[in-house]
Amino acid sequence: MTSPAPQSYATHRRFLFGFHGVTFAILLANVIWWSVRAFRDFSWERVMLLFLSVGVALLFLYTRTFASGNQDRIIRLEERLRLARVLPGELKERVDEFTTDQLVALRFASDQELPELAGRVLRDGMTDREAIKQMVVSWRPDHQRV
């Protein structure tokens, strides 16, 4: 088994061509197809097929949203445990102040840079995931992200 490629801010996003590209394109084409057919030559059968295609497309989008939301909850728990282990006393007492967005972004920081970065995030009130991730110098990869 080969080891995963190194990860950085530029490469941490995961794009699965079959899921994000092909499946989305098929579902979108189906919605467009039945929209055109239903409005050009109206029939209740075509309207119901349009509703079905929209429902399947929404199912696709919600499936992704629910998986990401669940993963964020797990990351929040993991990072709170990690912060309790890594942070110095004065910051350790503030672990509950971190938002989910902050914790999701901070998970990429190495244990060595985490205390300083976490302190800065709290001190400056930073909440933007992308801005926090861009501040990480020593990247800690997450190859299990859905």
C-alpha positions as semicolon CSV with decimal commas, in nm:
position;residue;x (nm);y (nm);z (nm)
1;M;0,000;0,000;0,000
2;T;0,140;0,339;-0,095
3;S;0,150;0,625;0,150
4;P;-0,080;0,919;0,077
5;A;0,062;1,221;-0,101
6;P;0,180;1,508;0,117
7;Q;-0,096;1,750;0,204
8;S;-0,097;2,128;0,226
9;Y;-0,351;2,408;0,216
10;A;-0,335;2,398;-0,164
11;T;-0,396;2,020;-0,181
12;H;-0,614;1,939;0,120
13;R;-0,948;1,949;-0,060
14;R;-1,077;1,621;-0,187
15;F;-1,240;1,598;-0,530
16;L;-1,378;1,262;-0,633
17;F;-1,439;1,283;-1,006
18;G;-1,702;1,008;-1,009
19;F;-1,903;1,169;-0,728
20;H;-1,847;1,542;-0,763
21;G;-1,809;1,548;-1,142
22;V;-1,991;1,263;-1,316
23;T;-2,279;1,206;-1,074
24;F;-2,355;1,576;-1,038
25;A;-2,345;1,624;-1,417
26;I;-2,583;1,332;-1,473
27;L;-2,829;1,459;-1,214
28;L;-2,815;1,814;-1,350
29;A;-2,865;1,691;-1,708
30;N;-3,165;1,488;-1,591
31;V;-3,326;1,790;-1,422
32;I;-3,270;2,002;-1,734
33;W;-3,401;1,724;-1,961
34;W;-3,727;1,680;-1,769
35;S;-3,771;2,056;-1,724
36;V;-3,756;2,110;-2,100
37;R;-3,982;1,811;-2,171
38;A;-4,238;1,914;-1,906
39;F;-4,263;2,274;-2,028
40;R;-4,251;2,204;-2,403
41;D;-4,510;1,931;-2,406
42;F;-4,689;1,941;-2,073
43;S;-4,811;1,622;-1,913
44;W;-4,851;1,529;-1,548
45;E;-4,627;1,229;-1,604
46;R;-4,344;1,457;-1,718
47;V;-4,400;1,694;-1,426
48;M;-4,379;1,399;-1,185
49;L;-4,054;1,284;-1,351
50;L;-3,922;1,640;-1,315
51;F;-4,013;1,633;-0,945
52;L;-3,843;1,296;-0,909
53;S;-3,525;1,421;-1,079
54;V;-3,520;1,734;-0,859
55;G;-3,573;1,514;-0,553
56;V;-3,281;1,288;-0,645
57;A;-3,058;1,593;-0,709
58;L;-3,154;1,735;-0,368
59;L;-3,082;1,398;-0,210
60;F;-2,734;1,410;-0,366
61;L;-2,670;1,759;-0,224
62;Y;-2,811;1,684;0,121
63;T;-2,613;1,360;0,146
64;R;-2,293;1,560;0,104
65;T;-2,407;1,828;0,349
66;F;-2,506;1,574;0,616
67;A;-2,177;1,384;0,582
68;S;-1,973;1,705;0,615
69;G;-2,177;1,821;0,913
70;N;-2,130;1,490;1,089
71;Q;-1,759;1,493;1,017
72;D;-1,733;1,847;1,159
73;R;-1,894;1,725;1,484
74;I;-1,639;1,445;1,509
75;I;-1,352;1,684;1,435
76;R;-1,484;1,920;1,704
77;L;-1,467;1,640;1,961
78;E;-1,123;1,520;1,847
79;E;-0,978;1,871;1,850
80;R;-1,116;1,955;2,195
81;L;-0,944;1,644;2,329
82;R;-0,624;1,738;2,146
83;L;-0,634;2,097;2,271
84;A;-0,682;1,977;2,629
85;R;-0,366;1,768;2,585
86;V;-0,149;2,020;2,394
87;L;-0,241;2,369;2,516
88;P;-0,075;2,538;2,813
89;G;-0,284;2,607;3,126
90;E;-0,416;2,954;3,042
91;L;-0,536;2,845;2,698
92;K;-0,652;2,502;2,813
93;E;-0,914;2,675;3,029
94;R;-1,057;2,843;2,715
95;V;-1,111;2,530;2,503
96;D;-1,491;2,570;2,520
97;E;-1,463;2,915;2,357
98;F;-1,357;2,769;2,021
99;T;-1,627;2,747;1,756
100;T;-1,670;2,446;1,531
101;D;-1,530;2,644;1,235
102;Q;-1,219;2,737;1,434
103;L;-1,163;2,378;1,547
104;V;-1,212;2,238;1,196
105;A;-0,948;2,477;1,066
106;L;-0,706;2,430;1,357
107;R;-0,697;2,052;1,308
108;F;-0,436;2,101;1,036
109;A;-0,187;2,273;1,268
110;S;0,093;2,058;1,410
111;D;0,109;2,005;1,785
112;Q;0,412;2,235;1,800
113;E;0,242;2,536;1,640
114;L;-0,108;2,474;1,776
115;P;-0,073;2,665;2,107
116;E;0,046;2,985;1,940
117;L;-0,205;2,963;1,656
118;A;-0,495;2,877;1,888
119;G;-0,408;3,173;2,111
120;R;-0,401;3,405;1,811
121;V;-0,736;3,273;1,684
122;L;-0,901;3,343;2,020
123;R;-0,723;3,676;2,077
124;D;-0,811;3,810;1,730
125;G;-1,160;3,653;1,720
126;M;-1,085;3,481;1,390
127;T;-1,374;3,269;1,261
128;D;-1,298;3,223;0,890
129;R;-1,191;2,862;0,828
130;E;-0,990;2,949;0,518
131;A;-0,800;3,234;0,685
132;I;-0,708;3,012;0,980
133;K;-0,597;2,724;0,757
134;Q;-0,381;2,962;0,553
135;M;-0,195;3,059;0,871
136;V;-0,082;2,699;0,936
137;V;0,291;2,661;0,869
138;S;0,355;2,300;0,968
139;W;0,063;2,115;0,804
140;R;-0,085;1,813;0,982
141;P;-0,263;1,614;0,708
142;D;-0,612;1,471;0,733
143;H;-0,647;1,193;0,476
144;Q;-0,975;1,062;0,616
145;R;-1,189;1,367;0,541
146;V;-1,508;1,279;0,352
